[in-house]
Each structure stands twice: as C-alpha cells, then as structure tokens.
Amino acid sequence: MTESKPKSKDPLHGVTLEQILNELVEYYGWEELGLEIDIKCFNVNPSIASSLKFLRRTLWAREKVEYLYLDYLDRKEE
C-alpha cells in the first residue's frame, strides 16, 4: 500500500516562477503587468528570459509578482 502525501495548502507549492510569469503575461499582457509592478524588465523590451533572470536575483520584486499571482488566482476562482 502506498500512502499519499497530504496536499500543501500553499497555492505556490509546486508552481515555478516561469509558470507564474507566463500566466500573468497571458492574463495581463506586458503593458498592464508593467503598470501593476513597475520594474524595468516588464516595461523596457520585456521577455520571459530577462524577467526570470531579474526576479530570481531580486527578492522584493519576486514577492510582488507572487502576491499579484495569488490575487490573480483569487480572481480566477470567482
């Protein structure tokens, strides 16, 4: 018999930063995302690759993206 592990209650558990960013870009688009979170990698020649590089090095920006993603998930469930 195999025991199943309890599911995490953390909505970010198992979701990569790239998945988060792709969903946000698909939902908001780069322009709106740059208005929501005013960082250069969203407003000047935005790309997934450059944004991931910046967000992986910059905790405060990553936290803003994660917070926006959680807000997006709440809206999506409504």
N, C-alpha and C positions, 0 to 999 in steps of 0.2 A: 504494500500500500504506500502510496505517496501522499505526503501532506502538502497541501497548498499553502503558500506563504500568504499572510494577510496583506491585502492591498494597502498601499500607502494612501493616506488622506491628503498628502501634498500634491496639488494639481500639477506641479512642475516636475514631480518624480518621473524619471524615465523620458523626459522630453529634452531634446538637445537644443542648444542655443540656435543652431541653424534652423531647426523646425519652427521654433518660436518666431524667429525673424522672417522666415518665409511666409508664415501665416499672417503676421502683422502687415507685411508688404502687400500680400494679396488682398487683405481686408481694407487697409488704409491707403495704400499706394505710397510712394516715396515722399511726395509733396506733403500729404497730410501727416505722415509719420514724422517728417521734419518739423512740422508745426507742433505736434504733440510733444516731441522730445527734440529740443533744439540743439543738435550736435552736428558737427561738420560732416561726418560720414553719412548722414541722412540728407544733407542739403547741398553738398557740392560733389558732383559726379558720383552719386550713390551706387553701391554694388553690395551684394551679399558678402563677397570676399573681404572687401575693405571694412565693412561694418563688423563682421565677425572678428577680424584682427583687432579693431579698436575695442570692441566690447569685451573681449577676452582679457585685455590688459587694464581695463578701466572699470573698477567695481561699481562706482556710483552710477555710471551710465548703464551698465548691465542691470543693476537693480531697478532703474527707471523702466527699462524695456520689459523686465519680468513683471513689474507692477502693472504696466499697460497691458501685457498679455493676460494677466489674471482678470483685469477689468474687461478685456475682450471676451474671455471665456464666460464671464458672468452675463454679458450681453447676449452671447450666442445661445445660452441656455434659456433665455426668456422667451 
